[in-house]
Amino acid sequence: MKLGFIKPNFPGEKRVALLPCDVHNFPFEIVIEEGFGENVDVTDEQYRDVGCQIENRAWIFQNCEGIFSLKLIQPSDYKKLRKNQIVVGWTHPLGSGKNFFEKVCKPLNIKVIDLDNIHPCVFFHEKTQSIDWIPRNFVSKNSFIAGYAATYHALLSFGLMIHADTKVAILSSGNVSQGAFTCIAQLGAQPQLFYRKTMSEFYQDIEKFDIIISGIEMDDTSEHIIDKKHVQRIKKGALIIDAAADAGHTIVGTHLTVISDPLYEKDGIYYYVVANTPSLLFRESSKEISKAFSKYVYCHSLEEFDSIAL
């Protein structure tokens, strides 16, 4: 079977999910789109040298059983997809990719391999099955980069230089929050880190914070970590950074933004909710993604993914 790697055309996406140095004896034919590695100065010839086939985008959609797109396939490519193909990548079928899954994948009988860092799963029609051979947090360094990049980019976009007396709250202690914490600390502030068990302390002092950074992604969307009553108490002019880009879930009423237009203001509060912040540090992130995906994903055949019991 052939797995075709296409250049993601998600807004602002520049990461390269497979580098020649990580190509090994994968159990499928690798087809790379022309110019796939150009963002990190990797040529088509370098991919050919390690046994990859180079083709244009249309050829890949027409001839490959599997399509790998790091970020969500965009509407301009919907008509290129064929019945019974496999789509691999960060597809988020229950979140930002729900419309793609419901309106495109189900009618075409497409099986979706969602490489979520915490819960990698196969989605097919109404059925979902976890992928046992991909461990939890298999690409944790990319999540760290997400928190770091989101924080740095949000501050630059907001036009704010932080100081020792800037009041910063960081919610959660996971990889994303650790990246945010590192960035804030390097810039000279002393952020306060709040865990689930200490959220009552955050709520008590919520009015004092200039910046609130969330690294939380909610499994249950029936409740929000920051709900309407909390938002009403946040000071005007504050900056909220949803570094996990869990739009509308962790923080009530938020919506996704993009790298080219990352901020919006609502009722005097500014929000940053960019979904692919590691792309801002695309050279660093590409190395980590390529290494982790080669170790845990590409080493398994498409037949293995296709045969997962659903």
Secondary structure, DSSP 8 states (H G I E B T S, - for coil): -EEEE----STT----S--GGG----SSEEEEETTTTGGGT--HHHHHHTT-EEE-HHHHHHH-SEEE-SS---GGGGGG--TT-EEEES--TTTTTHHHIIIIITTTT-EEEE--SS--EEEETTEEEE-TTS-TTTTHHHHHHHHHHHHHHHHHHHT----TT--EEEE--SHHHHHHHHHHHHTT---EEE-GGGHHHHHHTGGG-SEEEE----S-TTS-SB-HHHHTTS-TT-EEEETT--BTTTBTT---BBTTB-EEEETTEEEE-BTTGGGGGHHHHHHHHHHHHHHHTTTS-HHHHHTS--
